[in-house]
Amino acid sequence: MTSTFGLGLRTQHYNDFLDTSQPVDWLEVISDNYMVNGGKPLAMLDRIRENYPMVMHGVSLSIGSVNGLDHEYLMRLKQLAERIEPLWVSDHLCWTGVHGRKLHDLMPLPFTEETLNVVATNIQQAQDVLKRPLVLENVSSYVEFSTSEMTEWEFLSALTRKTGCKLLLDINNIYVSAFNHQFSSQAFINAIPVESVQQFHLAGHLNNGDHLIDTHDHPVCDGVWRLYEQAIMRFGNIPTMIERDDNIPPLEDLIAELETAKKIMHNVMDMRGAI
């Protein structure tokens, strides 16, 4: 399989993608920004989609909700997917609200059998509507639930076996959570089923000394690049993107960072082939 490398589509870079062909294989769009009936963002999306394949990445599916999924949201998600025909559709393994109230944050879940069953039911509903496997991202976390019965990687692995869903492994999020909770990032990577991984995210974070905050407003740090190497060694040629959500630099800076990812991918794949 040929390596592919993408970037998140941000409004600051619309004209860059419209004016010139960029060295990017695909673009990841935030689903929630385009789940509308019309307007300039959707018109821009249609124009850019003419030249670049896309993947959809949502932030409000709330796959961990004990109240089940928001059917209206799910249908609008399906409508957008039918419009732009994404390579895959992803969201986060989290909950984002309760009783109709949105928290506008990605809240972690307790890793229990009860939670596993709730999430699996929601995944099956989403997959039945979308007619495709759902791709779920591991989130960064700063607290742990005392009720958890398994590790995050055990939970993710069980979820893929139970539902057939795929995983978006955010390498930065693994790094952040491993630091905050003092677990082995390598143990996390080693435990994930190879066949379940659909995509990698790379991003930056804020180092506050005794804890890390997943801010997506910094370049990828050396520790995350090293963990990316380890992930490639285990999972191989996985589609990779640089994710920047704040303090967004000129497009050429992100493309330069993406070139670093390409070099690492090619070097590690050569090492794998030599082993």
C-alpha positions as CSV (number, residue, x, y, z in Angstrom):
1,M,0.0,0.0,0.0
2,T,1.3,3.5,-0.9
3,S,1.7,6.0,1.9
4,T,-0.8,8.9,1.8
5,F,-0.6,12.1,3.7
6,G,-3.2,14.7,4.4
7,L,-3.9,18.0,6.2
8,G,-6.9,19.4,8.0
9,L,-8.8,21.9,5.8
10,R,-9.0,25.2,7.6
11,T,-10.7,28.4,6.4
12,Q,-7.3,30.3,6.5
13,H,-6.1,28.0,3.7
14,Y,-9.2,27.8,1.4
15,N,-7.6,30.1,-1.2
16,D,-4.3,28.1,-1.1
17,F,-6.1,25.0,-2.2
18,L,-8.3,26.8,-4.7
19,D,-5.4,28.7,-6.4
20,T,-2.7,26.1,-6.6
21,S,-2.3,22.4,-6.6
22,Q,-0.8,21.5,-3.2
23,P,1.3,18.4,-2.4
24,V,-1.4,16.9,-0.2
25,D,-3.1,13.5,-1.0
26,W,-6.3,14.3,0.9
27,L,-8.0,16.8,3.2
28,E,-9.7,16.1,6.5
29,V,-12.8,18.3,7.1
30,I,-14.5,18.9,10.4
31,S,-17.9,17.4,9.7
32,D,-19.8,19.8,12.0
33,N,-18.7,22.9,10.1
34,Y,-20.4,21.7,6.9
35,M,-23.6,20.0,8.2
36,V,-25.7,22.9,6.9
37,N,-28.2,23.3,4.0
38,G,-26.1,26.0,2.2
39,G,-23.9,29.0,2.5
40,K,-20.3,30.0,1.7
41,P,-18.5,27.2,3.7
42,L,-20.4,24.5,1.9
43,A,-19.9,26.2,-1.5
44,M,-16.1,26.4,-0.8
45,L,-16.1,22.7,0.3
46,D,-17.7,21.7,-3.0
47,R,-15.1,23.6,-5.0
48,I,-12.1,22.2,-3.1
49,R,-13.6,18.7,-3.2
50,E,-13.3,18.8,-7.0
51,N,-9.5,18.5,-6.7
52,Y,-8.9,16.7,-3.4
53,P,-10.3,13.5,-1.9
54,M,-11.6,14.1,1.6
55,V,-12.2,12.4,4.9
56,M,-14.8,13.5,7.5
57,H,-13.9,14.1,11.1
58,G,-16.6,15.0,13.6
59,V,-16.6,16.3,17.1
60,S,-20.2,16.0,18.3
61,L,-21.4,12.4,17.6
62,S,-21.1,11.7,21.3
63,I,-20.6,8.0,20.7
64,G,-20.4,7.4,24.5
65,S,-23.8,8.8,25.3
66,V,-26.0,6.7,27.5
67,N,-29.0,8.3,26.0
68,G,-28.2,7.0,22.5
69,L,-27.3,9.0,19.4
70,D,-28.9,12.1,18.2
71,H,-30.9,10.8,15.2
72,E,-31.1,14.3,13.5
73,Y,-27.4,14.8,13.9
74,L,-26.7,11.3,12.4
75,M,-28.9,12.0,9.4
76,R,-27.2,15.3,8.7
77,L,-23.9,13.5,8.9
78,K,-25.1,10.9,6.4
79,Q,-26.3,13.7,4.1
80,L,-22.8,15.3,4.1
81,A,-21.2,12.0,3.5
82,E,-23.4,11.4,0.5
83,R,-22.5,14.8,-0.8
84,I,-18.7,14.7,-0.6
85,E,-18.2,10.9,-0.7
86,P,-15.4,10.8,1.9
87,L,-12.7,8.1,2.1
88,W,-13.9,7.4,5.6
89,V,-15.9,9.0,8.5
90,S,-14.5,9.5,11.9
91,D,-15.3,10.9,15.3
92,H,-14.0,10.6,18.9
93,L,-14.4,7.9,21.6
94,C,-16.0,10.2,24.1
95,W,-19.2,11.9,25.2
96,T,-20.0,15.5,24.5
97,G,-23.2,16.3,26.4
98,V,-26.2,15.0,28.2
99,H,-30.0,15.6,28.1
100,G,-29.6,17.7,24.9
101,R,-27.0,20.0,26.4
102,K,-23.6,20.3,24.6
103,L,-20.5,20.7,26.6
104,H,-18.3,21.5,23.6
105,D,-15.6,19.3,24.9
106,L,-14.4,15.7,24.4
107,M,-15.1,14.0,27.7
108,P,-13.4,10.7,28.5
109,L,-15.3,7.5,29.3
110,P,-14.9,5.0,32.1
111,F,-13.5,1.8,30.6
112,T,-16.0,-0.7,31.9
113,E,-18.0,-3.6,30.4
114,E,-21.1,-1.5,30.8
115,T,-19.6,1.4,28.8
116,L,-18.4,-1.0,26.2
117,N,-21.9,-2.3,25.6
118,V,-23.3,1.3,25.4
119,V,-20.7,2.4,23.0
120,A,-21.0,-0.7,20.9
121,T,-24.8,-0.2,20.5
122,N,-24.2,3.4,19.4
123,I,-21.5,2.3,16.9
124,Q,-23.8,-0.2,15.4
125,Q,-26.5,2.4,15.0
126,A,-24.1,4.8,13.4
127,Q,-22.7,2.2,11.0
128,D,-26.2,1.0,10.0
129,V,-27.1,4.6,9.1
130,L,-23.8,5.5,7.4
131,K,-23.5,2.1,5.6
132,R,-19.8,2.0,6.4
133,P,-17.5,1.3,9.4
134,L,-17.1,4.2,11.8
135,V,-13.6,5.3,12.6
136,L,-13.0,6.3,16.2
137,E,-10.2,8.4,17.7
138,N,-8.6,8.0,21.1
139,V,-8.9,11.3,23.0
140,S,-6.4,13.0,25.4
141,S,-7.4,12.8,29.0
142,Y,-6.4,14.4,32.3
143,V,-8.3,12.4,34.9
144,E,-9.1,8.7,35.2
145,F,-12.2,7.0,36.5
146,S,-11.8,4.9,39.6
147,T,-14.5,2.6,38.2
148,S,-12.5,1.6,35.1
149,E,-12.1,-2.2,34.7
150,M,-9.6,-2.2,31.9
151,T,-7.0,0.0,30.2
152,E,-7.8,2.3,27.3
153,W,-6.0,0.0,24.9
154,E,-7.9,-3.0,26.1
155,F,-11.2,-1.1,25.7
156,L,-10.3,0.0,22.2
157,S,-9.3,-3.5,21.2
158,A,-12.5,-5.0,22.5
159,L,-14.6,-2.3,20.8
160,T,-13.1,-3.1,17.4
161,R,-13.7,-6.9,17.9
162,K,-17.2,-6.3,19.0
163,T,-18.4,-3.9,16.3
164,G,-15.9,-4.0,13.4
165,C,-15.2,-0.3,13.8
166,K,-11.8,1.1,12.8
167,L,-9.5,3.4,14.8
168,L,-7.9,6.7,14.2
169,L,-4.8,6.6,16.4
170,D,-3.9,10.1,17.5
171,I,-0.2,9.7,18.3
172,N,-0.1,13.0,20.1
173,N,-3.1,12.0,22.3
174,I,-1.4,8.7,23.2
175,Y,1.7,10.7,24.2
176,V,-0.2,13.2,26.2
177,S,-2.3,10.6,28.1
178,A,0.7,8.4,28.7
179,F,2.5,11.3,30.3
180,N,-0.5,12.4,32.3
181,H,-1.4,9.0,33.6
182,Q,2.1,7.4,33.7
183,F,1.5,4.5,31.4
184,S,3.6,3.1,28.6
185,S,2.8,4.6,25.2
186,Q,4.6,1.6,23.7
187,A,2.3,-0.8,25.6
188,F,-0.7,1.1,24.2
189,I,0.6,0.7,20.6
190,N,1.6,-2.9,21.0
191,A,-1.9,-3.9,22.2
192,I,-3.9,-2.4,19.4
193,P,-4.9,-4.9,16.6
194,V,-2.9,-4.0,13.5
195,E,-5.9,-4.5,11.2
196,S,-8.0,-2.0,13.1
197,V,-6.0,1.1,12.4
198,Q,-7.3,3.4,9.6
199,Q,-5.5,6.7,10.2
200,F,-2.9,8.5,12.2
201,H,-3.1,12.0,13.6
202,L,0.0,14.0,14.5
203,A,-0.3,17.3,16.5
204,G,1.3,19.5,19.1
205,H,0.5,20.1,22.7
206,L,1.3,22.4,25.6
207,N,3.8,21.2,28.2
208,N,3.0,22.5,31.7
209,G,5.8,20.6,33.4
210,D,3.8,18.1,35.5
211,H,1.0,17.6,32.9
212,L,0.5,18.0,29.1
213,I,-2.5,19.7,27.5
214,D,-3.7,18.7,24.0
215,T,-3.9,22.1,22.4
216,H,-3.2,21.4,18.7
217,D,-1.5,24.8,18.5
218,H,2.1,23.8,18.4
219,P,4.3,21.9,15.9
220,V,4.8,18.2,16.6
221,C,7.4,17.6,19.3
222,D,10.4,15.2,19.1
223,G,8.7,12.7,21.5
224,V,5.6,12.5,19.3
225,W,7.8,12.0,16.2
226,R,9.6,9.1,18.0
227,L,6.3,7.5,19.0
228,Y,5.1,7.9,15.4
229,E,8.2,5.9,14.3
230,Q,7.1,3.1,16.8
231,A,3.6,3.2,15.5
232,I,4.8,2.8,11.9
233,M,7.0,-0.1,12.9
234,R,3.9,-1.9,14.2
235,F,1.1,-0.8,11.9
236,G,2.9,0.0,8.7
237,N,1.8,2.3,5.9
238,I,-1.1,4.1,7.6
239,P,-2.6,7.4,6.2
240,T,-1.2,10.2,8.2
241,M,-2.1,13.9,8.7
242,I,-0.9,16.9,10.6
243,E,-3.7,18.4,12.8
244,R,-3.5,22.1,13.7
245,D,-6.6,23.8,15.2
246,D,-5.2,27.0,16.7
247,N,-2.3,29.4,16.1
248,I,-2.6,28.2,12.5
249,P,0.5,29.0,10.4
250,P,0.8,29.5,6.7
251,L,0.1,26.4,4.6
252,E,3.7,26.0,3.6
253,D,4.7,25.5,7.2
254,L,2.2,22.7,7.6
255,I,3.3,21.1,4.3
256,A,6.9,21.3,5.5
257,E,5.9,19.5,8.7
258,L,4.0,16.9,6.6
259,E,7.2,16.4,4.6
260,T,8.9,15.3,7.9
261,A,6.1,12.8,8.4
262,K,6.7,11.4,4.9
263,K,10.5,11.1,5.5
264,I,9.9,9.2,8.7
265,M,7.3,6.9,7.1
266,H,9.6,6.1,4.2
267,N,12.6,5.5,6.5
268,V,10.8,3.3,8.9
269,M,9.1,1.3,6.1
270,D,12.6,0.7,4.6
271,M,13.7,-0.6,8.1
272,R,10.7,-2.9,8.3
273,G,11.5,-4.3,4.9
274,A,15.1,-4.9,6.0
275,I,14.2,-6.9,9.1
